[in-house]
């Protein structure tokens, strides 16, 4: 029995990134059929193997990348956690991965859930009464389809491999149709006009932003609602807490008990956001860097990159990338010092982030690190100015690729100190910066080739 892996599907596709149409043809031969779906994607059908591969029409026409791998029909396989196609139920999925929101698409014949980069599908049952969805009717159904998305899908463009808009079970009204939303301006709430359900509350009003108010009536009219959404809050929804000690029927007590439990995804996000806040405080990082880091972590979690990796190591890698992307000078050693993860663990997670999310590798300018070590070594301002000039000159003469910025900073500080007739040893500088004296001397030889030192008076 074959295994379905998160991120690439089958073991034969593991070493190929990105997976393209030619890779599929090389492994499985020409498809039995190619079907155009909604003028959005093309489905490559392999009937005997029970495989479906999807690629977008607008991508490279000669060798487009595969966006999704599907398993159904005659495929005999299971996931790494043991969820078996055509045998396990959705209840088995929830028991292994934790509960998730049910999803569907407009005109789709399936309900499904997304779990750690893999989607599990069951067949839709006919609607009973006025309610569009009953979990008890579907949770014991057999998994008849599994898909593995290979490319990240932005949240603001939620479409499936067929090009159809994805809908959550919460988007549907009691009559089976979509909610018809109206806005209550006074209460800052979005309400369904059919069932009266409050879909969103404490909405921020931007209608009168920037306008001046000259009276009490105008101030009330221009008043905004709520506060900006903070991604560092793991659960953005408002919860109603019921006192467990209060007298209540057994059915309600059971509902309160289950409502107070967190899913695996919620526990993961709570731990990750807490760690980002902790490291951010210790490293004195600005808010926008911490927000950037949690967004990166959420993408990694969605693609299933946390499997086999430490949450704390992935958080540290996300923070390190966010610092580089936002030009906030923090070295990897700074992050290792305040993290519970090792240098090797963080490096592996960092490489995985860049590879799987197709991110450009940011670089830290050595000049940005000078001021931190100037303060640590108690050197005067003129040394900082001269070290900056030396590094500017160095970047024009040599390439920074593959060189530790701390070694360049240490060499520039030593050379600038000697130029200003300030006595400081190479050992003291190398220990303060966190490098070896050999690295300092190697960079120093390169700098001395284009620097003319002032003679001592």
C-alpha positions as CSV (number, residue, x, y, z in Angstrom):
1,X,0.0,0.0,0.0
2,X,1.4,3.4,-1.0
3,X,1.8,6.3,1.4
4,X,0.4,9.8,0.7
5,X,2.8,12.5,1.9
6,X,2.0,16.2,2.7
7,X,3.7,18.6,0.4
8,X,4.3,16.4,-2.6
9,X,1.9,13.5,-2.6
10,X,3.9,10.3,-3.6
11,X,7.4,9.3,-2.7
12,X,8.5,9.4,-6.4
13,X,7.8,13.2,-6.4
14,X,9.7,13.9,-3.2
15,X,12.9,15.2,-4.7
16,X,11.3,17.3,-7.4
17,X,10.5,21.0,-6.7
18,X,8.4,22.3,-8.2
19,X,6.6,19.3,-9.5
20,X,5.8,19.9,-13.2
21,X,3.7,18.2,-15.9
22,X,6.8,16.6,-17.4
23,X,7.7,15.0,-14.0
24,X,4.3,13.4,-13.9
25,X,4.5,12.1,-17.5
26,X,8.0,10.8,-16.8
27,X,6.8,8.7,-13.8
28,X,3.3,7.6,-14.9
29,X,3.3,8.0,-18.7
30,X,0.9,10.1,-20.8
31,X,-2.5,10.6,-19.1
32,X,-5.6,8.7,-20.1
33,X,-7.4,12.0,-20.5
34,X,-7.0,15.8,-19.9
35,X,-10.1,17.6,-18.8
36,X,-10.6,21.4,-18.9
37,X,-12.2,22.6,-15.6
38,X,-14.1,26.0,-15.5
39,X,-11.5,27.5,-17.9
40,X,-9.3,27.6,-14.9
41,X,-7.3,24.4,-14.7
42,X,-6.6,21.2,-16.5
43,X,-7.0,17.7,-14.9
44,X,-4.7,14.9,-15.9
45,X,-6.5,11.6,-15.4
46,X,-4.9,8.3,-14.6
47,X,-7.7,5.9,-14.3
48,X,-5.9,2.7,-13.4
49,X,-3.6,4.3,-10.8
50,X,-6.5,6.4,-9.3
51,X,-4.6,9.6,-9.6
52,X,-5.5,13.2,-10.7
53,X,-3.0,16.0,-11.3
54,X,-4.1,19.6,-11.8
55,X,-2.3,22.5,-13.4
56,X,-3.5,26.1,-14.2
57,X,-4.1,27.1,-17.7
58,X,-2.4,30.5,-17.4
59,X,0.9,28.9,-16.2
60,X,3.7,27.9,-18.5
61,X,2.0,26.2,-21.5
62,X,5.0,23.8,-22.2
63,X,5.7,22.5,-18.7
64,X,3.3,24.0,-16.1
65,X,3.7,23.3,-12.4
66,X,1.2,20.9,-10.7
67,X,-1.0,22.8,-8.2
68,X,-2.8,19.8,-6.6
69,X,-2.5,16.0,-6.5
70,X,-5.7,14.0,-6.1
71,X,-6.3,10.4,-5.0
72,X,-9.5,8.6,-5.5
73,X,-11.3,5.6,-7.2
74,X,-8.8,2.7,-7.5
75,X,-5.9,4.2,-5.5
76,X,-4.8,2.0,-2.6
77,X,-3.0,4.1,-0.1
78,X,-3.0,5.9,3.2
79,X,-1.4,9.0,4.8
80,X,1.6,8.9,7.1
81,X,-0.8,8.9,10.1
82,X,-2.7,5.9,8.8
83,X,-5.8,7.5,7.3
84,X,-6.7,5.1,4.5
85,X,-8.6,6.0,1.4
86,X,-11.9,4.3,0.9
87,X,-11.8,2.8,4.4
88,X,-11.2,5.4,7.1
89,X,-14.0,7.8,8.1
90,X,-14.0,11.5,8.8
91,X,-14.3,10.6,12.5
92,X,-11.0,8.8,12.2
93,X,-9.5,12.0,10.7
94,X,-10.7,14.1,13.6
95,X,-9.4,11.6,16.1
96,X,-5.9,11.7,14.6
97,X,-5.6,15.4,13.5
98,X,-8.2,17.2,15.7
99,X,-11.4,18.9,14.5
100,X,-11.5,21.4,11.7
101,X,-14.0,23.5,9.9
102,X,-16.0,21.7,7.1
103,X,-15.6,23.2,3.7
104,X,-17.2,22.9,0.3
105,X,-17.2,24.7,-3.1
106,X,-20.0,26.1,-5.2
107,X,-21.6,23.2,-7.1
108,X,-19.3,20.6,-5.4
109,X,-20.4,17.1,-4.6
110,X,-18.1,16.9,-1.5
111,X,-17.7,18.2,2.0
112,X,-14.0,18.2,3.1
113,X,-11.6,19.4,5.8
114,X,-8.0,20.6,5.4
115,X,-5.5,19.0,7.9
116,X,-1.7,19.7,7.9
117,X,-1.5,20.2,4.1
118,X,-3.9,17.3,3.2
119,X,-7.6,17.5,2.4
120,X,-10.0,14.7,3.1
121,X,-13.4,14.5,1.3
122,X,-16.7,12.8,1.9
123,X,-19.8,12.7,-0.4
124,X,-22.5,15.3,0.2
125,X,-25.8,13.8,1.5
126,X,-29.1,15.2,0.5
127,X,-30.4,18.1,2.5
128,X,-32.8,17.3,5.3
129,X,-35.3,19.9,6.3
130,X,-34.2,23.5,6.3
131,X,-30.7,23.0,7.5
132,X,-27.9,22.9,4.9
133,X,-25.5,20.8,6.8
134,X,-25.6,18.2,9.7
135,X,-22.3,17.0,10.9
136,X,-23.7,13.7,12.2
137,X,-24.8,12.8,8.7
138,X,-21.2,13.1,7.3
139,X,-18.7,12.4,10.1
140,X,-19.1,8.6,9.8
141,X,-18.9,8.5,6.0
142,X,-15.9,6.9,4.3
143,X,-13.1,9.1,2.9
144,X,-13.6,8.8,-0.9
145,X,-11.1,11.4,-2.0
146,X,-7.8,12.9,-0.8
147,X,-6.0,15.9,-2.3
148,X,-2.5,17.4,-1.5
149,X,-2.1,21.1,-2.6
150,X,1.4,21.8,-3.8
151,X,1.2,25.6,-4.0
152,X,0.3,28.1,-1.4
153,X,-3.2,29.6,-1.9
154,X,-3.6,33.1,-0.5
155,X,-6.5,33.6,1.8
156,X,-7.9,36.4,-0.2
157,X,-8.2,34.2,-3.3
158,X,-9.7,31.0,-1.9
159,X,-10.5,28.8,-4.8
160,X,-10.0,25.0,-5.2
161,X,-8.2,23.2,-8.0
162,X,-11.3,23.4,-10.2
163,X,-11.4,27.2,-9.9
164,X,-14.5,27.3,-7.8
165,X,-14.9,29.5,-4.7
166,X,-14.4,27.6,-1.4
167,X,-17.2,28.1,1.2
168,X,-17.1,27.3,4.9
169,X,-20.1,25.6,6.6
170,X,-20.5,28.9,8.5
171,X,-21.2,30.7,5.2
172,X,-24.6,28.9,4.8
173,X,-27.9,29.9,6.2
174,X,-30.5,27.6,7.7
175,X,-32.4,27.4,4.4
176,X,-29.3,26.0,2.6
177,X,-28.4,29.2,0.8
178,X,-25.7,31.6,1.5
179,X,-26.2,34.3,4.1
180,X,-27.6,37.6,2.8
181,X,-25.6,40.2,4.7
182,X,-26.7,43.6,5.8
183,X,-24.8,46.2,7.8
184,X,-26.0,47.7,11.1
185,X,-24.1,51.0,11.2
186,X,-25.1,51.9,14.8
187,X,-23.9,48.6,16.3
188,X,-21.1,48.0,13.9
189,X,-22.4,44.5,13.1
190,X,-22.9,42.5,10.0
191,X,-26.1,40.5,10.1
192,X,-27.8,37.9,8.0
193,X,-31.2,39.3,6.8
194,X,-32.7,35.9,6.6
195,X,-31.9,34.2,9.9
196,X,-30.7,37.1,12.0
197,X,-27.4,35.6,12.8
198,X,-24.6,38.1,13.7
199,X,-21.8,37.2,11.3
200,X,-19.3,39.9,12.5
201,X,-19.2,42.5,15.2
202,X,-17.0,45.3,16.4
203,X,-16.3,46.2,12.8
204,X,-13.9,49.1,12.2
205,X,-15.6,51.9,10.3
206,X,-13.3,53.9,8.0
207,X,-16.0,55.9,6.4
208,X,-15.1,59.2,8.2
209,X,-11.4,58.7,8.8
210,X,-9.4,61.9,8.5
211,X,-12.4,64.2,8.8
212,X,-12.5,66.9,11.4
213,X,-15.3,67.3,13.9
214,X,-16.4,70.7,15.3
215,X,-19.4,69.6,17.6
216,X,-20.5,66.7,19.8
217,X,-22.9,65.5,17.1
218,X,-20.2,65.4,14.5
219,X,-17.8,63.6,16.8
220,X,-20.4,60.9,17.4
221,X,-21.1,60.6,13.7
222,X,-17.4,60.2,12.9
223,X,-16.8,57.7,15.8
224,X,-15.2,54.4,14.7
225,X,-15.8,51.0,16.1
226,X,-13.4,48.5,17.6
227,X,-9.7,48.2,17.3
228,X,-7.4,47.0,14.5
229,X,-7.2,43.2,14.1
230,X,-4.0,41.9,15.7
231,X,-2.6,38.7,14.0
232,X,-0.6,38.0,17.2
233,X,-3.9,37.0,18.9
234,X,-4.3,33.3,18.1
235,X,-8.1,33.3,18.4
236,X,-9.7,36.3,16.9
237,X,-13.2,35.1,17.6
238,X,-15.1,36.2,20.7
239,X,-16.0,33.3,23.0
240,X,-18.9,33.1,25.4
241,X,-17.7,31.6,28.7
242,X,-20.3,29.7,30.7
243,X,-19.8,29.1,34.4
244,X,-19.2,25.3,34.8
245,X,-20.3,25.4,38.4
246,X,-23.8,26.8,37.6
247,X,-26.7,24.4,37.6
248,X,-27.5,23.2,34.1
249,X,-28.9,20.1,32.3
250,X,-26.5,17.3,31.4
251,X,-26.8,18.1,27.6
252,X,-25.7,21.7,28.2
253,X,-22.9,20.6,30.5
254,X,-21.5,18.3,27.9
255,X,-21.7,21.1,25.3
256,X,-19.8,23.5,27.6
257,X,-17.2,20.8,28.2
258,X,-16.5,20.3,24.5
259,X,-16.7,24.1,23.8
260,X,-13.9,24.7,26.3
261,X,-11.5,22.3,24.5
262,X,-8.9,23.5,22.0
263,X,-8.1,21.8,18.8
264,X,-4.6,20.8,17.8
265,X,-4.4,23.8,15.4
266,X,-5.5,26.2,18.2
267,X,-3.0,24.9,20.7
268,X,-0.2,25.1,18.1
269,X,-1.0,28.7,17.2
270,X,-1.3,29.7,20.9
271,X,2.2,28.3,21.6
272,X,3.7,29.9,18.5
273,X,2.3,33.4,19.1
274,X,3.4,33.2,22.8
275,X,7.0,32.3,21.7
276,X,7.0,35.1,19.1
277,X,6.0,37.7,21.7
278,X,8.6,36.4,24.1
279,X,11.5,36.5,21.6
280,X,10.3,39.8,20.3
281,X,10.4,41.3,23.8
282,X,13.8,40.0,24.5
283,X,15.3,41.2,21.2
284,X,13.3,44.5,21.3
285,X,11.7,43.8,17.9
286,X,9.1,46.2,16.4
287,X,5.5,45.1,16.1
288,X,5.6,44.8,12.3
289,X,8.4,42.3,12.5
290,X,6.4,40.1,14.9
291,X,3.4,40.3,12.7
292,X,5.5,39.4,9.6
293,X,6.9,36.4,11.5
294,X,3.4,35.0,12.6
295,X,2.2,35.3,9.0
296,X,5.2,33.3,7.8
297,X,4.5,30.7,10.5
298,X,0.8,30.4,9.5
299,X,1.8,29.7,5.9
300,X,4.3,27.1,7.1
301,X,1.6,25.5,9.3
302,X,-0.9,25.4,6.4
303,X,1.6,23.6,4.1
304,X,2.4,21.0,6.8
305,X,6.0,22.1,7.3
306,X,5.7,21.6,11.1
307,X,5.6,17.8,10.7
308,X,8.8,16.4,12.3
309,X,10.0,19.9,13.3
310,X,10.0,21.8,16.6
311,X,7.4,24.6,17.0
312,X,10.0,26.8,18.7
313,X,12.6,26.2,16.0
314,X,10.1,27.1,13.2
315,X,9.2,30.3,15.2
316,X,12.8,31.2,15.6
317,X,13.4,30.7,11.8
318,X,10.3,32.8,11.0
319,X,11.6,35.6,13.2
320,X,15.1,35.5,11.7
321,X,13.6,35.7,8.2
322,X,11.2,38.6,9.2
323,X,14.2,40.5,10.6
324,X,16.1,40.2,7.4
325,X,13.1,41.0,5.2
326,X,12.3,44.1,7.2
327,X,15.9,45.3,7.5
328,X,16.0,45.0,11.3
329,X,19.6,44.0,12.2
330,X,19.5,40.8,14.3
331,X,22.0,38.0,13.7
332,X,21.1,34.3,13.9
333,X,23.2,34.0,17.0
334,X,21.1,36.7,18.7
335,X,18.0,34.6,18.1
336,X,19.7,31.3,19.2
337,X,20.7,33.0,22.5
338,X,17.1,33.7,23.4
339,X,15.5,30.5,21.9
340,X,15.3,27.0,23.3
341,X,16.4,25.6,19.9
342,X,19.8,24.9,18.6
343,X,21.6,26.6,15.7
344,X,21.2,23.5,13.6
345,X,17.5,23.2,14.2
346,X,16.8,26.8,13.3
347,X,18.9,26.6,10.2
348,X,17.1,23.5,8.9
349,X,13.7,25.2,9.5
350,X,14.9,28.4,7.8
351,X,16.0,26.5,4.7
352,X,12.7,24.7,4.6
353,X,10.8,28.1,4.8
354,X,12.7,29.6,1.9
355,X,12.4,26.4,-0.2
356,X,8.7,25.5,0.4
357,X,7.3,29.1,0.3
358,X,9.6,30.2,-2.6
359,X,10.9,33.2,-0.6
360,X,13.9,35.3,-1.7
361,X,16.8,35.0,0.7
362,X,17.3,38.3,2.6
363,X,20.7,39.6,3.5
364,X,21.8,41.7,6.5
365,X,24.0,44.6,5.7
366,X,27.1,44.5,7.9
367,X,26.8,48.3,8.3
368,X,23.5,47.9,10.2
369,X,25.3,45.8,12.9
370,X,28.0,48.4,13.7
371,X,26.1,50.5,16.2
372,X,25.2,47.5,18.4
373,X,28.8,46.4,18.8
374,X,30.0,50.0,19.2
375,X,27.9,50.2,22.3
376,X,29.0,46.8,23.6
377,X,32.7,47.7,23.2
378,X,32.2,51.3,24.5
379,X,34.0,52.8,21.5
380,X,33.5,56.5,20.5
381,X,31.3,57.7,17.7
382,X,34.2,58.5,15.3
383,X,35.0,54.8,15.2
384,X,31.4,54.0,14.2
385,X,31.6,56.6,11.4
386,X,35.0,55.3,10.1
387,X,33.8,51.6,10.3
388,X,30.7,52.5,8.2
389,X,32.9,54.1,5.6
390,X,35.2,51.0,5.5
391,X,32.3,48.7,5.0
392,X,30.8,50.9,2.2
393,X,34.1,50.7,0.4
394,X,34.4,46.9,1.1
395,X,31.0,46.2,-0.6
396,X,32.1,48.0,-3.7
397,X,35.3,46.0,-4.0
398,X,34.3,42.5,-2.7
399,X,31.1,40.4,-2.8
400,X,29.3,39.8,0.5
401,X,27.9,36.4,-0.7
402,X,28.8,33.6,1.7
403,X,30.6,35.8,4.2
404,X,29.5,36.2,7.8
405,X,28.5,39.9,8.3
406,X,29.8,39.7,11.9
407,X,33.3,38.9,10.6
408,X,33.2,42.0,8.4
409,X,32.0,44.2,11.2
410,X,34.7,43.0,13.6
411,X,37.4,43.7,11.0
412,X,36.0,47.1,10.2
413,X,35.9,48.0,13.9
414,X,39.5,46.9,14.5
415,X,40.7,48.8,11.5
416,X,38.7,52.0,12.4
417,X,40.0,51.8,16.0
418,X,43.6,51.6,14.8
419,X,43.0,54.5,12.3
420,X,41.7,56.6,15.3
421,X,44.7,55.6,17.5
422,X,42.5,53.7,19.9
423,X,44.1,50.7,21.5
424,X,41.9,47.6,21.5
425,X,42.9,44.0,20.9
426,X,41.6,41.6,18.2
427,X,40.7,39.2,21.0
428,X,38.4,41.6,22.7
429,X,36.6,42.5,19.5
430,X,36.2,38.9,18.3
431,X,34.8,37.8,21.7
432,X,32.3,40.7,21.8
433,X,31.1,40.1,18.2
434,X,31.0,36.3,18.6
435,X,33.6,35.1,16.0
436,X,37.1,33.7,16.0
437,X,40.2,35.7,15.7
438,X,41.1,33.8,12.5
439,X,37.9,35.1,10.8
440,X,38.7,38.6,11.9
441,X,42.2,38.5,10.5
442,X,41.0,37.0,7.2
443,X,38.6,39.8,6.6
444,X,41.2,42.3,7.9
445,X,43.7,41.3,5.2
446,X,41.1,42.0,2.5
447,X,40.3,45.4,3.9
448,X,43.9,46.5,4.3
449,X,44.5,46.1,0.6
450,X,42.4,49.2,-0.2
451,X,42.8,51.2,3.1
452,X,45.6,53.5,3.7
453,X,46.1,54.0,7.4
454,X,47.1,57.4,8.8
455,X,50.6,57.4,10.3
456,X,50.7,57.6,14.1
457,X,51.8,61.0,15.4
